[in-house]
Amino acid sequence: MSTVGGTPVPPARALRACALVVTVLASAPPARAEVPPFVTRATWVELHTPEYTLVTDASPAVRGDVRRLLRRFSRLLQATYPGTRTRTAEPTWVYLFREQAEMDRYRPQSFESAGAWYSTTERGNLLVLSGRTEGAQRSEVVLHEFVHLYVHANFDAAPAWLNEGLAQYYSTTLLTGNGAEVGMPDPNAFGLMGGLREPMTFDLLFAMNPDAEAYRQDNDLRNVFYAQSHVLVHMLLSSPARSAAFAAFLEKLRTGTRARLAFRASFPESTWNRLAAELRPYCRNIGAGTTRHVALASDTEEPATEQVLSAAEALTRLGELSLDLSKAQLPMAAEHFRAALALDPAMARAQVGLGVAEDMRGNAAEAERSYRLALKGTISDPWMPVSAGRGTMQRLRQAAQARAANDTLAAIVRQAHGRFRLGMDLDPDDFGGVVGSATTAMLLGVRPDTTLVRRLEQVAAITPGRPDVTAALAAFRKSQNVGTPPPAEVKADPLSLQNVLALAEADSATHAGHLTGQKRYDEARAMFARIRDRNPAGSQVHDMAELEIKRIDAKVRVDRAMDLLKNGKFAEAEKLVSPDYPWPDEPYFRDNVPLLRNAVRDAARNVSRVESEIERVNGLIRAGKVTEARAALTKLLATDLPEDVKSYLRKRIQTIDAAQKAK
C-alpha cells in the first residue's frame, strides 16, 4: 500500500477539520486475525458508478449523501481547475462503514489513528470513510479525502504539505444547490498558527512525507504541519497576485517538474522566510474569513447499479480491503476469505483472494491450490485471473529476492502473463489486465500487440506516477516491434529477466526509503547495502542503492551536526558540515548544508559575544555598578539567543533584583 494521501487524524482539540474531522482513536491497531462479528450481521450493499465502486453497510440516506457530495465536489474541482481530472485509469474503491468502531478494525496498522483515509494500492485507489459523522463533519471528511484522490490524479509528485493543505482548504467547502462557498478558514488551524511562536521552515515542510514517523503518529509537530499546510495554501489562494503564482506552481507540477523547483519558480526561495513570517499575522487578521462563490449548474445523479451482498460476498470484499492494509494484517484477510468459503464453497472470488493472501505470505503451493479452484470452469469476470496474476507477481518478487534461477523466474512470469492476458481477453479495458500484461510482456521480452500498446498509452495519459506503466511503455517503444501478437510459447530472455530482480528490489528499496523517512538510518543503510551487494557493480539497481547509502550518510552528518549545534559543540558540528565532504549533488544538500554551516559559525560567534558580555557584566557587578549590569543583561536578553542562554540571563536578572530588594 502506498500512502500517497493516507491521512491520520491529529487530536480533535487541535485540528478538527484537518483531522478528517472525527474523534481521535484510542483503540489498538486492527491486527487480530478473527473476522469482526458485525460483518455477517449487517446488510451490505455494493454500488457501481462510472467513477467508483462503493461497498457499504451504512443506511440509504447516508450513502446517498456521500454520493451527492462526491458528485458535486467533483464538478466543483473541474470548474475551478479546467483541464484537470477527477479520476485516474485505476479503479476507485470507496468503503463506507456505518460506525467508526467498524472502520477501526480495517485501519492500516501503521496509522496510530485515522478518522478516514485514502491510499493508492496495487488494485487501484482506496477511500475509506465512516458514516457516523453527520452534516458539516461528514462533508469535511468526504471532501478532504476526495482531494487526495484528485491530487494523485493530477499532481502525483505533490509534496505532503500541498496535498494536506489543499485537502484542508477544500474540506470546509459548503456545497449548495446552485454552487459552492469555498475558502472558509478552519478556526482550529488558524488559532493554532496564530498563537505559534515560530512556524515550520519550508525546508521542513518539504521534508515531511506520509511515511515519516512524525506524519503517522500523534504529536505536536504533526499538528503544526497540518495547521501550517492549511494556512499556507489558504494565504496563497486568497491573494489575487499570489493565486496566479500558485496556479502556475500547480501547472508545473502537472507537467512533471519536481515540487521544490516548481514552487521556487513561482515563489523564489529568497521570499520563503517572509512568507513563513506572514502566516501568524494572516491568521490573526482574517477574522471569520471571506469565502468565494463558485457557480455550479444543477446536475443529475450518475447512473449506478446496486446490489445487496450476501454474507459471503461481504466477507470477500472486506477481505480484499484487508489485503491492502499491511503484511501484518494478512492473517485477518485470509480469515475473511476462509469464512466466506465456509458459507459458500463455490465462491471463486473468495478462493482467489485466499490465494493472493497465501502468495503474499510466501505459501506458493497453497496459493496455487486456491487459484486452480478459482479458475476452473467457465470464467466471465476478469477479476479472478487478474487477481491471480497479481498474487503470482508477489511470488515472483519473493523468488527474485531469494536469487532463484532464471528458469524459475521465467516460469513464474509466464504464469502471471497468461493470467493477465486472460483478464484482458475477458475485458480489454480492465486496468489490472492491461498493466499486468504489459509488465510481464516487458519482463519476458515478448513483442506486444497493437491493442495492448494503445491501451497502455491511454492508461499512461490519465494515470501519472505509475513506474510500471512508464517502464513498460518505454520498453515497447524502444523495441519498435509492435504489431505481432505474443507467441503462445515464450522463451525466457535472461537479459530482460534482470528486470525481475529490479522489480523485486524496488519493494525492498521502498521499505528502506520508508525507514530513511523515519530517520531509522542504520536499518535503512543496512537494507540498501544488501540491495547493493545482491546486484552486480554497474547495474542500475546497484548504483541506485549506492546513491541511497551516500544520501543516508550525508543525512546522518546533517542530523548529527544539528544535535551538536543545539548542545553548543560548534567545532565538532562545523567539521561534520565541511565543504570538503563529498555531499550528494542534490538540492536538499546544496541548499541546506551551507545554511547549516553558516548557522554553526553564527552560533559560535554569538556564544563568544555572550561570554565576553557576561564577563563584562561580572566586572560591573564586582565594581558595584549593579544597575548598569542589569541593563546590559536586559539588552543581551533581547537578542536572538538559544533558549537555555536566555534562561540563564533571566536567572541572573532575578538574582540582581532579589539582591537589590533585600537591600
FIKOLMAR-916468 format. One line per 5 residues: number of its first residue (from 0); for each residue x, y, z of C-alpha. Coordinates in pm, whole numbers, plus 50000, padded with zeros to 5 digits. Layout:
N
NUM> X:Y:Z ~ ... .
This chain:
663
0> 50000:50000:50000 ~ 50135:50342:49911 ~ 50000:50608:50137 ~ 50023:50892:49891 ~ 49747:51061:50073 .
5> 49669:50830:50358 ~ 49571:51071:50628 ~ 49596:51015:51002 ~ 49391:51221:51243 ~ 49550:51486:51462 .
10> 49390:51534:51807 ~ 49040:51680:51775 ~ 49112:51960:52021 ~ 49384:52093:51791 ~ 49260:52045:51438 .
15> 48901:51931:51395 ~ 48884:51977:51018 ~ 49241:51876:50940 ~ 49182:51572:51146 ~ 48945:51439:50894 .
20> 48718:51556:51148 ~ 48618:51283:51380 ~ 48746:51167:51716 ~ 49100:51058:51785 ~ 49101:50684:51813 .
25> 49246:50513:52114 ~ 49184:50156:52009 ~ 49464:49912:51932 ~ 49572:49860:51568 ~ 49346:49612:51388 .
30> 49592:49323:51371 ~ 49367:49047:51508 ~ 49300:48766:51264 ~ 48939:48690:51353 ~ 48651:48829:51149 .
35> 48461:49105:51333 ~ 48108:48980:51418 ~ 47938:49287:51270 ~ 48043:49184:50916 ~ 47795:48898:50891 .
40> 47522:49072:51091 ~ 47499:49390:50885 ~ 47331:49441:50548 ~ 47596:49525:50289 ~ 47541:49691:49954 .
45> 47776:49725:49656 ~ 47707:50014:49422 ~ 47883:50065:49088 ~ 47910:50406:48916 ~ 48134:50514:48625 .
50> 48359:50686:48883 ~ 48389:50434:49167 ~ 48260:50121:49340 ~ 48102:50177:49681 ~ 48089:49900:49942 .
55> 47886:49995:50248 ~ 47671:49888:50539 ~ 47557:50248:50601 ~ 47192:50349:50566 ~ 47048:50450:50227 .
60> 47030:50813:50345 ~ 47398:50820:50443 ~ 47526:50657:50126 ~ 47301:50887:49920 ~ 47451:51191:50093 .
65> 47806:51066:50034 ~ 47730:51007:49666 ~ 47589:51360:49635 ~ 47898:51510:49799 ~ 48134:51318:49572 .
70> 47939:51413:49260 ~ 47901:51786:49337 ~ 48255:51826:49463 ~ 48393:51659:49151 ~ 48207:51920:48942 .
75> 48349:52199:49161 ~ 48709:52089:49111 ~ 48662:52061:48736 ~ 48511:52412:48728 ~ 48790:52556:48944 .
80> 49078:52389:48760 ~ 48968:52335:48396 ~ 49151:52055:48219 ~ 49225:51857:48533 ~ 49092:51509:48605 .
85> 48888:51381:48896 ~ 48969:51018:48825 ~ 49255:50801:48702 ~ 49259:50487:48491 ~ 49293:50293:48816 .
90> 48963:50176:48964 ~ 48847:50360:49277 ~ 48703:50170:49573 ~ 48506:50353:49842 ~ 48441:50167:50168 .
95> 48177:50342:50379 ~ 48136:50191:50725 ~ 47825:50252:50932 ~ 48020:50310:51255 ~ 48360:50447:51347 .
100> 48433:50134:51553 ~ 48375:49922:51241 ~ 48623:50126:51040 ~ 48879:50100:51321 ~ 48903:49726:51254 .
105> 49018:49800:50898 ~ 49270:50073:50967 ~ 49628:50031:50841 ~ 49842:49913:51129 ~ 50092:50193:51068 .
110> 49829:50458:51146 ~ 49806:50540:51515 ~ 49469:50700:51447 ~ 49257:50772:51143 ~ 48907:50910:51105 .
115> 48915:50832:50733 ~ 49194:50760:50489 ~ 49292:50742:50124 ~ 49573:50546:49962 ~ 49684:50401:49631 .
120> 49711:50025:49615 ~ 49801:49768:49351 ~ 49435:49722:49257 ~ 49358:50098:49247 ~ 49254:50392:49462 .
125> 49116:50322:49807 ~ 48899:50565:50004 ~ 48775:50451:50347 ~ 48515:50651:50542 ~ 48296:50630:50849 .
130> 47925:50702:50808 ~ 47883:50803:51173 ~ 47972:51169:51111 ~ 47686:51399:51012 ~ 47627:51732:50837 .
135> 47931:51955:50805 ~ 48156:51693:50966 ~ 48061:51433:50706 ~ 48117:51684:50429 ~ 48462:51774:50564 .
140> 48565:51408:50583 ~ 48445:51318:50234 ~ 48581:51630:50062 ~ 48917:51608:50239 ~ 48975:51250:50126 .
145> 48850:51313:49773 ~ 49106:51593:49733 ~ 49380:51335:49799 ~ 49245:51131:49506 ~ 49228:51447:49295 .
150> 49589:51538:49379 ~ 49700:51185:49288 ~ 49520:51211:48954 ~ 49682:51543:48860 ~ 49984:51628:49078 .
155> 50129:51291:49174 ~ 50461:51444:49281 ~ 50291:51696:49510 ~ 50467:51744:49845 ~ 50276:51636:50154 .
160> 50214:51995:50265 ~ 50040:52076:49936 ~ 49838:51753:49945 ~ 49720:51820:50300 ~ 49687:52195:50251 .
165> 49456:52159:49950 ~ 49260:51885:50126 ~ 49205:52103:50429 ~ 49134:52418:50226 ~ 48856:52248:50027 .
170> 48724:52036:50315 ~ 48541:52340:50456 ~ 48354:52395:50128 ~ 47978:52441:50159 ~ 47805:52279:49861 .
175> 47471:52444:49784 ~ 47203:52390:49525 ~ 47347:52642:49279 ~ 47715:52636:49364 ~ 47968:52628:49644 .
180> 48119:52858:49905 ~ 48493:52790:49907 ~ 48771:52902:50141 ~ 48623:52914:50490 ~ 48921:52911:50731 .
185> 48928:52635:50987 ~ 48923:52811:51326 ~ 49131:52544:51499 ~ 49410:52556:51241 ~ 49409:52936:51229 .
190> 49401:52955:51608 ~ 49697:52720:51642 ~ 49905:52906:51383 ~ 49807:53249:51519 ~ 49943:53157:51860 .
195> 50252:52977:51735 ~ 50582:53132:51827 ~ 50765:53014:51515 ~ 50630:52833:51206 ~ 50797:52537:51039 .
200> 51060:52628:50782 ~ 50990:52550:50417 ~ 51278:52302:50425 ~ 51097:52109:50696 ~ 50764:52139:50514 .
205> 50913:51987:50201 ~ 51089:51717:50406 ~ 50764:51590:50563 ~ 50630:51281:50385 ~ 50349:51031:50455 .
210> 50596:50761:50556 ~ 50769:50969:50822 ~ 50706:50872:51184 ~ 50609:51232:51264 ~ 50338:51217:50997 .
215> 50175:50890:51106 ~ 50183:50924:51486 ~ 50002:51175:51706 ~ 50246:51450:51806 ~ 50276:51829:51825 .
220> 50487:51853:51508 ~ 50214:51685:51304 ~ 49953:51922:51446 ~ 50163:52220:51340 ~ 50227:52061:51000 .
225> 49855:52018:50929 ~ 49773:52368:51052 ~ 50054:52538:50861 ~ 49974:52346:50541 ~ 49613:52469:50562 .
230> 49703:52831:50643 ~ 49978:52850:50378 ~ 49754:52722:50098 ~ 49472:52948:50219 ~ 49700:53253:50216 .
235> 49840:53177:49870 ~ 49492:53123:49723 ~ 49335:53429:49888 ~ 49563:53690:49729 ~ 49492:53758:49356 .
240> 49862:53805:49278 ~ 49971:53500:49471 ~ 49684:53284:49349 ~ 49810:53333:48992 ~ 50159:53228:49101 .
245> 50008:52933:49290 ~ 49821:52825:48974 ~ 50150:52839:48781 ~ 50309:52621:49051 ~ 50032:52362:49013 .
250> 50068:52366:48635 ~ 50441:52298:48660 ~ 50366:52007:48893 ~ 50121:51868:48636 ~ 50390:51868:48370 .
255> 50633:51672:48589 ~ 50853:51944:48740 ~ 50989:51845:49079 ~ 50793:52001:49365 ~ 51064:52218:49516 .
260> 51177:52351:49178 ~ 50818:52419:49071 ~ 50745:52611:49391 ~ 51073:52802:49363 ~ 50978:52915:49010 .
265> 50660:53081:49141 ~ 50787:53184:49483 ~ 51165:53249:49481 ~ 51349:53094:49771 ~ 51461:53438:49885 .
270> 51095:53508:49976 ~ 51032:53190:50178 ~ 51127:53333:50515 ~ 50899:53630:50452 ~ 50613:53401:50351 .
275> 50655:53198:50670 ~ 50667:53515:50879 ~ 50338:53635:50728 ~ 50143:53330:50847 ~ 50088:53447:51206 .
280> 49956:53796:51121 ~ 49746:53645:50841 ~ 49579:53413:51092 ~ 49514:53697:51333 ~ 49376:53941:51078 .
285> 49149:53722:50870 ~ 48879:53702:51136 ~ 48584:53492:51022 ~ 48731:53494:50675 ~ 48579:53558:50338 .
290> 48473:53285:50100 ~ 48438:53288:49726 ~ 48130:53164:49546 ~ 48169:52918:49259 ~ 47858:52874:49047 .
295> 47768:52516:48957 ~ 47498:52405:48722 ~ 47246:52162:48861 ~ 47329:51805:48776 ~ 47162:51470:48773 .
300> 47267:51164:48964 ~ 47511:50948:48771 ~ 47386:50607:48659 ~ 47456:50330:48907 ~ 47386:49966:48964 .
305> 47323:49846:49316 ~ 47312:49500:49467 ~ 47271:49364:49816 ~ 47569:49145:49904 ~ 47538:48806:50065 .
310> 47733:48750:50387 ~ 47996:48556:50190 ~ 48028:48839:49937 ~ 48061:49098:50215 ~ 48332:48891:50381 .
315> 48514:48870:50049 ~ 48500:49247:49984 ~ 48634:49320:50332 ~ 48898:49051:50290 ~ 49013:49235:49976 .
320> 49031:49556:50179 ~ 49238:49373:50442 ~ 49488:49266:50173 ~ 49558:49635:50113 ~ 49637:49721:50476 .
325> 49973:49573:50576 ~ 50164:49244:50578 ~ 50093:49208:50949 ~ 49721:49211:50870 ~ 49734:48936:50606 .
330> 49611:48671:50853 ~ 49295:48877:50901 ~ 49245:48889:50523 ~ 49289:48511:50496 ~ 49034:48453:50773 .
335> 48779:48666:50588 ~ 48819:48456:50274 ~ 48800:48129:50469 ~ 48485:48248:50645 ~ 48333:48336:50307 .
340> 48419:47993:50166 ~ 48267:47827:50471 ~ 47939:47998:50379 ~ 47976:47949:50003 ~ 48242:47693:49898 .
345> 48187:47774:49530 ~ 48270:48146:49560 ~ 48559:48189:49315 ~ 48633:48547:49423 ~ 48692:48440:49784 .
350> 48906:48150:49660 ~ 49129:48374:49450 ~ 49153:48624:49736 ~ 49275:48347:49965 ~ 49533:48255:49701 .
355> 49664:48613:49691 ~ 49687:48620:50071 ~ 49884:48293:50067 ~ 50117:48419:49793 ~ 50182:48738:49991 .
360> 50267:48521:50293 ~ 50510:48309:50087 ~ 50292:47996:50061 ~ 50310:47932:49686 ~ 50169:47578:49694 .
365> 49862:47683:49892 ~ 49818:47985:49664 ~ 49822:47768:49350 ~ 49568:47534:49502 ~ 49331:47827:49555 .
370> 49395:47970:49207 ~ 49319:47635:49040 ~ 48987:47612:49224 ~ 48901:47972:49140 ~ 48992:47949:48770 .
375> 48838:47614:48682 ~ 48535:47601:48459 ~ 48392:47894:48263 ~ 48523:48234:48372 ~ 48347:48556:48278 .
380> 48481:48803:48537 ~ 48834:48937:48471 ~ 48875:48997:48845 ~ 48963:48630:48900 ~ 49253:48584:48657 .
385> 49386:48938:48713 ~ 49389:48889:49091 ~ 49564:48555:49046 ~ 49816:48734:48825 ~ 49882:48992:49096 .
390> 49936:48717:49351 ~ 50175:48540:49114 ~ 50372:48864:49077 ~ 50411:48873:49456 ~ 50563:48525:49429 .
395> 50793:48648:49154 ~ 50932:48926:49373 ~ 50995:48682:49655 ~ 51168:48437:49420 ~ 51389:48710:49275 .
400> 51490:48829:49621 ~ 51580:48469:49705 ~ 51805:48465:49393 ~ 51607:48192:49222 ~ 51738:48062:48889 .
405> 51637:48245:48573 ~ 51438:47944:48453 ~ 51232:47955:48771 ~ 51172:48326:48736 ~ 51077:48283:48371 .
410> 50823:48015:48460 ~ 50659:48239:48720 ~ 50648:48535:48482 ~ 50491:48322:48206 ~ 50228:48200:48450 .
415> 50145:48557:48557 ~ 50144:48673:48195 ~ 49892:48408:48096 ~ 49660:48511:48379 ~ 49677:48879:48294 .
420> 49616:48805:47925 ~ 49310:48602:48018 ~ 49182:48903:48211 ~ 49238:49124:47906 ~ 49063:48873:47682 .
425> 48757:48892:47908 ~ 48772:49274:47922 ~ 49027:49460:47704 ~ 48979:49772:47921 ~ 49046:49605:48256 .
430> 49311:49817:48425 ~ 49481:49531:48609 ~ 49482:49313:48299 ~ 49638:49585:48084 ~ 49910:49684:48331 .
435> 49986:49324:48428 ~ 50005:49207:48067 ~ 50236:49494:47979 ~ 50466:49441:48277 ~ 50503:49067:48222 .
440> 50548:49112:47847 ~ 50830:49356:47918 ~ 50995:49113:48160 ~ 50972:48826:47913 ~ 51088:49037:47621 .
445> 50785:48941:47410 ~ 50652:49163:47134 ~ 50329:49335:47243 ~ 50031:49356:47012 ~ 49899:49692:46896 .
450> 49590:49672:47119 ~ 49798:49633:47433 ~ 50029:49924:47347 ~ 49739:50152:47253 ~ 49554:50070:47576 .
455> 49873:50119:47778 ~ 49920:50463:47621 ~ 49567:50555:47728 ~ 49637:50438:48083 ~ 49965:50634:48099 .
460> 49792:50952:47977 ~ 49549:50963:48269 ~ 49743:50780:48540 ~ 50057:50970:48644 ~ 50320:50829:48870 .
465> 50291:50459:48774 ~ 50651:50344:48718 ~ 50537:50002:48594 ~ 50328:50166:48320 ~ 50603:50411:48227 .
470> 50873:50142:48215 ~ 50666:49902:48005 ~ 50566:50170:47756 ~ 50924:50293:47722 ~ 51047:49937:47663 .
475> 50782:49875:47398 ~ 50857:50195:47213 ~ 51229:50125:47225 ~ 51190:49777:47083 ~ 50987:49907:46786 .
480> 50847:49560:46748 ~ 50481:49645:46790 ~ 50234:49462:46570 ~ 50290:49093:46622 ~ 50089:48918:46893 .
485> 50299:48737:47155 ~ 50366:48375:47066 ~ 50197:48100:47263 ~ 50531:47970:47392 ~ 50777:48236:47502 .
490> 51141:48158:47561 ~ 51290:48341:47857 ~ 51541:48613:47778 ~ 51791:48614:48069 ~ 51885:48974:47999 .
495> 51531:49102:48020 ~ 51476:48884:48327 ~ 51721:49108:48509 ~ 51422:49342:48516 ~ 51259:49093:48752 .
500> 51536:49150:49001 ~ 51490:49525:48965 ~ 51117:49479:49022 ~ 51180:49277:49337 ~ 51447:49514:49464 .
505> 51204:49803:49418 ~ 50995:49663:49703 ~ 51298:49646:49931 ~ 51408:49993:49823 ~ 51063:50133:49902 .
510> 51079:49983:50250 ~ 51429:50117:50302 ~ 51310:50459:50184 ~ 51034:50447:50446 ~ 51294:50371:50713 .
515> 51501:50668:50595 ~ 51194:50892:50621 ~ 51153:50774:50980 ~ 51523:50851:51046 ~ 51592:50484:51118 .
520> 51917:50532:50932 ~ 52106:50223:51048 ~ 51827:49989:50935 ~ 51781:50174:50605 ~ 52155:50176:50531 .
525> 52185:49804:50604 ~ 51891:49728:50373 ~ 52033:49938:50088 ~ 52373:49772:50143 ~ 52212:49430:50098 .
530> 52043:49550:49778 ~ 52375:49685:49651 ~ 52562:49366:49732 ~ 52299:49146:49565 ~ 52342:49321:49231 .
535> 52643:49344:49000 ~ 52853:49660:49003 ~ 52747:49898:48728 ~ 52387:49776:48720 ~ 52109:50031:48765 .
540> 51992:49874:49091 ~ 52346:49857:49235 ~ 52409:50224:49152 ~ 52070:50327:49295 ~ 52146:50154:49625 .
545> 52495:50306:49637 ~ 52348:50653:49587 ~ 52092:50596:49863 ~ 52369:50492:50102 ~ 52553:50815:50024 .
550> 52235:51012:50088 ~ 52182:50840:50422 ~ 52542:50901:50528 ~ 52501:51268:50437 ~ 52172:51296:50627 .
555> 52330:51138:50933 ~ 52603:51404:50921 ~ 52345:51682:50892 ~ 52135:51548:51180 ~ 52441:51495:51398 .
560> 52565:51846:51322 ~ 52227:51989:51423 ~ 52240:51799:51754 ~ 52593:51925:51821 ~ 52482:52278:51736 .
565> 52200:52257:51990 ~ 52446:52133:52253 ~ 52696:52410:52184 ~ 52966:52184:52035 ~ 53036:52414:51744 .
570> 53380:52293:51637 ~ 53258:51933:51604 ~ 52946:52048:51419 ~ 53148:52256:51173 ~ 53369:51958:51090 .
575> 53063:51750:51003 ~ 52931:52007:50753 ~ 53268:52075:50595 ~ 53260:52167:50225 ~ 53534:51907:50172 .
580> 53288:51622:50237 ~ 53153:51463:49911 ~ 52794:51580:49954 ~ 52537:51437:49707 ~ 52472:51682:49426 .
585> 52105:51737:49516 ~ 51901:52048:49607 ~ 51849:51941:49968 ~ 52221:51926:50042 ~ 52320:52212:49810 .
590> 52069:52439:49981 ~ 52080:52327:50343 ~ 52441:52234:50419 ~ 52577:52587:50353 ~ 52292:52730:50563 .
595> 52373:52492:50847 ~ 52744:52570:50818 ~ 52668:52942:50846 ~ 52433:52878:51138 ~ 52710:52693:51323 .
600> 52956:52977:51266 ~ 52700:53241:51366 ~ 52615:53046:51681 ~ 52983:53018:51772 ~ 53028:53393:51724 .
605> 52714:53461:51929 ~ 52835:53243:52215 ~ 53173:53414:52210 ~ 52998:53752:52217 ~ 52770:53641:52502 .
610> 53063:53506:52702 ~ 53251:53837:52660 ~ 52942:54036:52759 ~ 52877:53820:53066 ~ 53238:53866:53171 .
615> 53186:54243:53139 ~ 52867:54215:53349 ~ 53060:54027:53616 ~ 53313:54308:53621 ~ 53037:54568:53658 .
620> 52888:54377:53950 ~ 53227:54348:54119 ~ 53265:54726:54073 ~ 52925:54781:54236 ~ 52762:54904:53912 .
625> 52461:54677:53955 ~ 52210:54894:53766 ~ 52442:54911:53465 ~ 52499:54535:53486 ~ 52124:54469:53490 .
630> 52072:54694:53186 ~ 52345:54504:52997 ~ 52183:54169:53078 ~ 51839:54301:52971 ~ 51980:54425:52642 .
635> 52151:54092:52583 ~ 51828:53907:52660 ~ 51651:54092:52377 ~ 51891:53949:52114 ~ 51849:53625:51919 .
640> 51993:53363:52155 ~ 51926:52997:52236 ~ 51657:52942:52498 ~ 51898:52790:52751 ~ 52117:53103:52733 .
645> 51812:53326:52776 ~ 51705:53120:53076 ~ 52047:53177:53231 ~ 52024:53554:53168 ~ 51677:53572:53324 .
650> 51803:53399:53637 ~ 52092:53646:53659 ~ 51849:53937:53636 ~ 51623:53779:53900 ~ 51923:53735:54128 .
655> 52018:54101:54087 ~ 51657:54211:54154 ~ 51635:53992:54463 ~ 51963:54130:54598 ~ 51852:54488:54534 .
660> 51519:54424:54705 ~ 51694:54274:55008 ~ 51898:54593:55047 .
